């Protein structure tokens, strides 16, 4: 037998920091930024009074009726293989909901149903068992649910030598991803990291502007700037803002140096070709003449490659000319870490200078910092589960896949329904409301 009661949020936070299935979304820190929700912190205890389950439930009043909606972000934290615990806790929250006028409670457990498109039996069994307890299950391919149902997760090896760990992780990336990270370094991009102690309104405003640009481009809702400020303040020290900055002077210096080097290569090749052609004209021996001609062909190939690169560098200098004298933030992200796990929560990028690969620089910076923080998991968060290349979200999948994480499908979203009328009303109205809200909010940004 287990007993359940409301507990101090510090118990919730500590339990989530050490439990394998603990999540920052289940902490009081996360609850504190959800201003329109009222948190309830529930603990489950065994017969020896050991804490074996924690749940942060957020309550929100349903519009126009005297009833509430409940949500446990990434579900309650416990051993999901303990069926008796799941049975008794489900009975408890069903009774708790009736006593507190909660119409339904939504959970979305951090339980893997599949990894890299291979079904996990344990995940399937947990999913079926929750359904047997009366939870309504909803699966989603894209981003229809509250939390993404498909993510990429990168396991970090946790070596004592952190620099070696970074090298080992980097080697696992695809060739294209490694190349793009090097391009971002070559183009002189720099990473700035902000938290509660050094964030400024100017930097936060710039991040929000980039978020608005991204929201309009990709058609998703953009939260107000104050929301991100609350997140950085209330989740401290577990929340950071990463900003990627472009410098024209650095880029120009690098490209111009490469241009000059290739011009020198071209001049040397021209001189060498002239020398070889003169030597060829004087040579009578056929075998020696053939060898000289081979050297001329090699130099000619070197000359053409050099001229190709020169044209490319000149084009690039022309392309970056409009940004002369400027330093520009090109991308930014909100990063969370807690209990050995790290999450890429929000990301935004500008529409300009995308060939400098700022998003690759940003991800690599967050991954290396996760290693320094001794995290064992880096979560890239949501991608589409529809892997059709024609899907507009396929590019996001390809980008995250290049970092060689596991493509994870969760067991889905579940609703424990207490009041069917309000639940059905919410399910029918909310998707349309969300669509309209996204268009209005992005239009007004």
C-alpha positions as CSV (number, residue, x, y, z in Angstrom):
1,X,0.0,0.0,0.0
2,X,1.1,3.5,-0.8
3,X,0.0,6.8,0.6
4,X,-0.2,10.1,-1.3
5,X,-0.3,13.7,0.0
6,X,0.7,17.2,-0.9
7,X,4.3,17.9,-0.1
8,X,6.8,20.7,0.1
9,X,8.1,21.6,-3.4
10,X,11.7,21.0,-2.2
11,X,10.9,17.3,-2.0
12,X,9.7,17.4,-5.6
13,X,12.8,19.2,-6.8
14,X,15.3,16.9,-5.0
15,X,13.5,13.7,-6.2
16,X,13.6,14.9,-9.8
17,X,17.3,15.8,-9.6
18,X,18.3,12.2,-8.7
19,X,15.6,10.0,-10.4
20,X,16.5,8.7,-13.9
21,X,13.1,9.8,-15.2
22,X,13.2,13.1,-13.4
23,X,12.5,16.2,-15.5
24,X,13.0,19.9,-15.0
25,X,9.3,20.4,-16.1
26,X,8.3,18.5,-12.9
27,X,10.1,21.0,-10.6
28,X,8.7,23.9,-8.7
29,X,11.1,26.1,-10.7
30,X,9.2,25.3,-13.9
31,X,5.8,25.7,-12.2
32,X,6.8,29.2,-11.0
33,X,6.9,30.5,-14.6
34,X,3.5,29.2,-15.4
35,X,1.7,32.3,-14.1
36,X,-1.8,31.3,-15.3
37,X,-1.6,27.9,-13.6
38,X,-1.8,26.9,-9.9
39,X,0.7,24.2,-8.9
40,X,0.0,21.3,-6.6
41,X,2.9,19.2,-5.4
42,X,2.1,15.6,-4.6
43,X,4.3,12.9,-3.1
44,X,3.9,9.2,-2.9
45,X,5.3,7.2,0.0
46,X,5.8,3.4,0.5
47,X,5.2,1.6,3.8
48,X,8.6,2.6,5.1
49,X,7.8,6.2,4.4
50,X,10.2,6.4,1.5
51,X,9.4,8.9,-1.2
52,X,8.8,6.8,-4.4
53,X,6.7,9.1,-6.6
54,X,6.5,12.9,-7.2
55,X,4.0,14.8,-9.2
56,X,3.7,18.5,-10.0
57,X,0.2,19.1,-11.2
58,X,-0.7,22.5,-12.8
59,X,-4.3,23.6,-12.5
60,X,-6.1,26.1,-14.7
61,X,-9.7,27.2,-14.5
62,X,-11.7,26.2,-17.5
63,X,-13.4,29.2,-19.2
64,X,-16.9,30.0,-18.2
65,X,-17.4,27.0,-15.9
66,X,-16.6,26.2,-12.3
67,X,-14.1,23.5,-13.1
68,X,-10.4,23.1,-13.6
69,X,-8.0,21.4,-16.1
70,X,-5.0,19.6,-14.8
71,X,-1.7,19.0,-16.4
72,X,1.5,17.2,-15.2
73,X,4.3,18.3,-17.5
74,X,6.2,15.2,-18.7
75,X,4.0,13.3,-16.2
76,X,4.7,12.2,-12.6
77,X,8.1,10.8,-11.8
78,X,8.4,7.2,-10.6
79,X,9.3,3.7,-11.5
80,X,6.7,3.0,-14.3
81,X,7.4,-0.7,-14.1
82,X,5.8,-0.7,-10.6
83,X,2.2,-1.5,-11.6
84,X,0.8,-1.4,-8.1
85,X,2.2,2.1,-7.6
86,X,0.6,3.2,-10.9
87,X,-2.8,1.6,-10.0
88,X,-2.9,3.3,-6.6
89,X,-1.7,6.7,-7.8
90,X,-4.3,6.7,-10.6
91,X,-7.0,5.9,-8.0
92,X,-5.7,8.7,-5.9
93,X,-5.6,11.4,-8.6
94,X,-9.0,10.3,-9.8
95,X,-10.4,10.9,-6.3
96,X,-8.3,14.1,-5.9
97,X,-9.7,15.4,-9.1
98,X,-13.3,14.8,-8.1
99,X,-12.7,16.6,-4.7
100,X,-11.1,19.6,-6.4
101,X,-13.4,20.0,-9.4
102,X,-10.7,19.0,-11.9
103,X,-12.4,17.9,-15.1
104,X,-9.4,16.0,-16.6
105,X,-5.7,15.5,-16.0
106,X,-3.2,15.3,-18.9
107,X,0.1,13.6,-18.7
108,X,2.8,13.0,-21.3
109,X,5.4,10.6,-19.7
110,X,9.1,10.7,-20.5
111,X,8.9,7.0,-21.6
112,X,10.4,5.9,-24.9
113,X,8.1,3.9,-27.1
114,X,10.7,3.5,-29.9
115,X,14.3,4.5,-30.6
116,X,15.5,4.9,-34.1
117,X,12.2,3.5,-35.3
118,X,12.6,0.2,-33.3
119,X,9.8,-0.6,-30.9
120,X,10.7,-0.9,-27.3
121,X,8.7,-3.6,-25.6
122,X,8.9,-2.0,-22.2
123,X,7.5,1.3,-23.5
124,X,4.7,-0.5,-25.3
125,X,3.8,-2.4,-22.1
126,X,3.7,0.8,-20.0
127,X,1.6,2.5,-22.7
128,X,-0.9,-0.4,-22.7
129,X,-1.0,-0.5,-18.9
130,X,-1.9,3.2,-18.6
131,X,-4.7,2.7,-21.1
132,X,-6.0,-0.2,-19.1
133,X,-6.1,2.1,-16.0
134,X,-8.6,4.4,-17.9
135,X,-6.2,7.0,-19.5
136,X,-7.3,8.1,-23.0
137,X,-4.2,8.0,-25.3
138,X,-3.5,10.4,-28.1
139,X,-0.5,10.1,-30.4
140,X,0.8,12.9,-32.6
141,X,3.2,13.0,-35.6
142,X,4.0,16.7,-35.6
143,X,3.5,19.2,-32.8
144,X,-0.2,18.8,-32.1
145,X,0.3,17.8,-28.5
146,X,1.4,19.9,-25.5
147,X,4.9,18.4,-25.6
148,X,6.6,17.0,-28.8
149,X,6.1,13.3,-29.2
150,X,9.3,12.8,-31.2
151,X,12.7,14.2,-30.2
152,X,16.4,13.6,-30.8
153,X,18.4,12.7,-27.7
154,X,22.2,12.5,-27.6
155,X,23.8,10.3,-25.0
156,X,27.0,11.8,-23.6
157,X,29.7,9.3,-22.5
158,X,30.7,11.1,-19.3
159,X,34.5,10.7,-19.4
160,X,36.8,12.1,-16.7
161,X,38.7,13.9,-19.5
162,X,36.1,16.4,-20.7
163,X,38.1,17.6,-23.6
164,X,38.5,14.1,-24.9
165,X,34.8,13.5,-24.4
166,X,34.1,16.5,-26.6
167,X,36.4,15.2,-29.3
168,X,34.8,11.8,-29.1
169,X,31.3,13.2,-29.4
170,X,32.3,15.5,-32.3
171,X,33.6,12.5,-34.2
172,X,30.2,10.8,-34.0
173,X,28.5,13.7,-35.9
174,X,27.8,13.3,-39.6
175,X,30.5,14.6,-42.1
176,X,28.2,17.5,-43.1
177,X,27.5,18.5,-39.5
178,X,31.2,18.5,-38.6
179,X,31.9,20.6,-41.7
180,X,29.2,23.1,-40.9
181,X,30.5,23.5,-37.3
182,X,33.9,24.2,-38.7
183,X,32.4,26.7,-41.2
184,X,30.8,28.6,-38.3
185,X,34.2,28.8,-36.6
186,X,35.9,29.8,-39.9
187,X,33.4,32.6,-40.5
188,X,34.3,34.0,-37.1
189,X,31.0,33.4,-35.2
190,X,31.2,33.8,-31.5
191,X,29.0,32.4,-28.7
192,X,27.8,34.5,-25.8
193,X,26.1,32.9,-22.8
194,X,23.8,34.7,-20.5
195,X,22.0,33.8,-17.3
196,X,20.3,35.7,-14.4
197,X,23.5,37.3,-13.4
198,X,24.6,38.9,-16.6
199,X,21.5,39.2,-18.9
200,X,20.6,42.6,-20.1
201,X,17.4,44.0,-21.5
202,X,19.1,44.8,-24.8
203,X,20.3,41.2,-25.3
204,X,16.9,39.7,-24.3
205,X,15.1,42.1,-26.6
206,X,17.3,41.1,-29.5
207,X,16.7,37.4,-28.8
208,X,12.9,38.1,-28.8
209,X,13.2,40.0,-32.1
210,X,14.8,36.9,-33.6
211,X,12.1,34.7,-32.1
212,X,9.5,36.8,-33.8
213,X,11.3,36.6,-37.1
214,X,11.5,32.8,-36.7
215,X,7.8,32.5,-35.6
216,X,6.6,34.4,-38.7
217,X,8.8,32.3,-41.0
218,X,7.9,28.9,-39.5
219,X,4.4,29.7,-38.3
220,X,4.6,29.0,-34.6
221,X,3.5,31.0,-31.5
222,X,6.0,33.4,-30.1
223,X,5.7,34.2,-26.3
224,X,6.2,37.6,-24.9
225,X,9.6,38.8,-23.9
226,X,8.7,38.8,-20.2
227,X,8.1,35.1,-20.4
228,X,11.7,34.5,-21.3
229,X,12.9,36.9,-18.6
230,X,10.8,35.0,-16.0
231,X,12.3,31.8,-17.2
232,X,15.9,33.0,-16.9
233,X,15.2,34.5,-13.5
234,X,13.1,31.7,-11.9
235,X,14.9,28.7,-13.3
236,X,18.3,30.1,-12.3
237,X,20.9,28.6,-12.3
238,X,19.4,26.0,-14.6
239,X,18.5,28.2,-17.5
240,X,20.8,30.0,-19.9
241,X,20.4,32.1,-23.1
242,X,22.9,31.4,-25.9
243,X,23.4,34.1,-28.5
244,X,25.5,33.7,-31.7
245,X,27.2,36.8,-33.0
246,X,28.5,37.6,-36.4
247,X,31.3,40.1,-36.9
248,X,31.9,41.6,-40.4
249,X,35.5,42.5,-39.5
250,X,36.3,38.9,-38.5
251,X,34.6,37.4,-41.5
252,X,36.2,39.9,-43.9
253,X,39.7,39.3,-42.4
254,X,39.4,35.6,-42.8
255,X,37.9,35.6,-46.3
256,X,40.4,38.2,-47.5
257,X,43.3,36.3,-46.1
258,X,42.1,33.2,-48.0
259,X,41.7,35.2,-51.2
260,X,45.2,36.6,-51.0
261,X,46.6,33.1,-50.4
262,X,44.8,31.7,-53.4
263,X,46.0,34.6,-55.5
264,X,49.5,33.7,-54.5
265,X,48.8,30.1,-55.4
266,X,47.5,31.2,-58.8
267,X,50.6,33.3,-59.5
268,X,52.9,30.5,-58.6
269,X,51.0,28.1,-60.8
270,X,51.2,30.5,-63.8
271,X,54.9,31.0,-63.3
272,X,55.4,27.2,-63.0
273,X,53.4,26.5,-66.1
274,X,55.4,29.0,-68.1
275,X,58.6,27.4,-66.9
276,X,57.4,23.9,-67.8
277,X,56.2,24.9,-71.2
278,X,59.5,26.5,-72.0
279,X,61.3,23.3,-70.8
280,X,58.9,21.2,-72.9
281,X,59.6,23.2,-76.0
282,X,63.3,22.4,-75.6
283,X,63.0,18.7,-74.7
284,X,63.6,16.1,-77.4
285,X,63.1,13.0,-75.4
286,X,59.5,11.7,-75.7
287,X,59.4,10.1,-72.3
288,X,60.7,13.2,-70.6
289,X,58.3,15.3,-72.6
290,X,55.4,13.2,-71.4
291,X,56.5,13.6,-67.8
292,X,56.8,17.4,-68.3
293,X,53.3,17.5,-69.9
294,X,51.9,15.6,-66.9
295,X,53.4,18.3,-64.6
296,X,51.8,21.0,-66.8
297,X,48.4,19.3,-66.5
298,X,48.7,19.1,-62.7
299,X,49.6,22.8,-62.5
300,X,46.8,23.7,-64.8
301,X,44.4,21.7,-62.5
302,X,45.8,23.6,-59.5
303,X,45.4,26.9,-61.4
304,X,41.7,26.2,-62.2
305,X,40.9,25.2,-58.6
306,X,42.6,28.3,-57.4
307,X,40.7,30.5,-59.8
308,X,37.4,28.8,-58.7
309,X,38.2,29.6,-55.0
310,X,39.2,33.1,-55.9
311,X,35.9,33.7,-57.6
312,X,34.1,32.2,-54.6
313,X,35.9,34.4,-52.1
314,X,35.3,37.5,-54.2
315,X,31.6,36.6,-54.4
316,X,31.5,36.2,-50.6
317,X,33.2,39.5,-50.0
318,X,30.6,41.1,-52.2
319,X,27.8,39.4,-50.3
320,X,28.9,40.5,-46.9
321,X,29.6,44.1,-48.0
322,X,26.1,45.3,-46.8
323,X,27.2,44.3,-43.3
324,X,30.4,46.3,-43.3
325,X,31.3,47.6,-39.8
326,X,28.5,45.6,-38.1
327,X,28.2,42.9,-35.4
328,X,24.9,41.1,-35.6
329,X,23.2,38.5,-33.5
330,X,22.1,35.7,-35.9
331,X,20.6,33.1,-33.6
332,X,19.7,32.4,-30.0
333,X,18.4,29.6,-27.8
334,X,17.1,28.9,-24.4
335,X,18.9,26.1,-22.7
336,X,18.0,24.1,-19.6
337,X,19.9,21.6,-17.5
338,X,18.9,19.7,-14.4
339,X,19.8,16.3,-12.8
340,X,22.3,15.3,-15.4
341,X,20.1,16.2,-18.4
342,X,20.1,19.2,-20.7
343,X,17.4,20.5,-23.1
344,X,17.5,22.8,-26.1
345,X,14.1,24.4,-25.3
346,X,13.6,27.4,-27.7
347,X,15.6,28.3,-30.8
348,X,15.5,31.2,-33.1
349,X,17.5,32.3,-36.2
350,X,17.7,35.3,-38.5
351,X,16.9,35.2,-42.2
352,X,20.3,36.7,-43.1
353,X,23.9,35.2,-43.3
354,X,22.5,31.7,-42.9
355,X,25.6,30.4,-44.8
356,X,27.7,31.2,-41.7
357,X,26.0,28.2,-40.0
358,X,25.0,29.9,-36.7
359,X,22.7,27.1,-35.6
360,X,25.4,24.6,-35.8
361,X,27.7,26.8,-33.7
362,X,24.9,27.2,-31.2
363,X,24.2,23.5,-30.9
364,X,27.8,22.6,-30.5
365,X,28.3,25.2,-27.8
366,X,25.3,23.8,-25.8
367,X,26.6,20.3,-26.2
368,X,30.1,21.1,-25.1
369,X,28.7,23.0,-22.1
370,X,26.5,20.0,-21.2
371,X,29.7,17.9,-21.1
372,X,31.3,20.5,-18.8
373,X,28.2,20.3,-16.6
374,X,28.6,16.6,-16.4
375,X,25.3,15.8,-18.1
376,X,24.8,12.4,-19.5
377,X,22.0,13.4,-21.9
378,X,21.4,16.3,-24.3
379,X,17.9,16.6,-25.6
380,X,17.4,18.4,-29.0
381,X,13.7,18.4,-28.3
382,X,11.0,18.2,-31.0
383,X,11.0,17.0,-34.5
384,X,8.2,15.6,-36.7
385,X,7.5,11.9,-36.7
386,X,6.5,12.1,-40.3
387,X,9.8,11.3,-42.2
388,X,8.5,12.1,-45.6
389,X,11.0,14.4,-47.3
390,X,8.0,16.4,-48.6
391,X,7.0,17.3,-45.0
392,X,7.8,21.0,-44.4
393,X,9.4,19.9,-41.0
394,X,11.7,17.4,-42.6
395,X,14.6,19.9,-42.7
396,X,14.4,20.2,-38.9
397,X,14.7,16.4,-38.7
398,X,17.7,16.3,-41.0
399,X,19.4,19.1,-39.1
400,X,19.1,17.4,-35.7
401,X,19.8,13.9,-37.1
402,X,23.2,15.1,-38.2
403,X,24.3,15.2,-34.6
404,X,23.8,11.4,-34.4
405,X,21.4,11.3,-31.5
406,X,18.7,8.7,-31.0
407,X,15.4,9.4,-32.8
408,X,13.0,8.9,-29.9
409,X,9.2,8.4,-29.9
410,X,7.5,8.8,-26.6
411,X,4.5,6.8,-25.5
412,X,2.2,9.8,-26.1
413,X,-0.2,12.0,-24.3
414,X,-2.8,10.6,-21.9
415,X,-5.9,12.1,-20.4
416,X,-7.6,10.9,-17.2
417,X,-11.2,12.1,-17.7
418,X,-13.4,13.0,-14.8
419,X,-16.0,15.3,-16.5
420,X,-16.6,14.1,-20.0
421,X,-18.6,17.2,-21.0
422,X,-15.9,19.7,-20.2
423,X,-13.2,17.4,-21.5
424,X,-14.9,17.0,-24.9
425,X,-15.6,20.7,-25.1
426,X,-11.9,21.4,-24.5
427,X,-10.7,18.9,-27.0
428,X,-12.9,20.3,-29.7
429,X,-12.3,24.0,-29.0
430,X,-8.7,24.0,-28.1
431,X,-7.1,23.1,-31.4
432,X,-9.0,25.8,-33.2
433,X,-8.3,28.3,-30.5
434,X,-4.6,27.5,-30.7
435,X,-4.6,28.0,-34.4
436,X,-6.3,31.3,-34.2
437,X,-4.2,32.5,-31.3
438,X,-0.9,31.7,-33.2
439,X,-2.0,33.7,-36.2
440,X,-3.1,36.7,-34.1
441,X,-0.1,36.7,-31.7
442,X,2.5,36.4,-34.6
443,X,0.7,39.1,-36.6
444,X,0.8,41.5,-33.7
445,X,4.5,41.0,-32.8
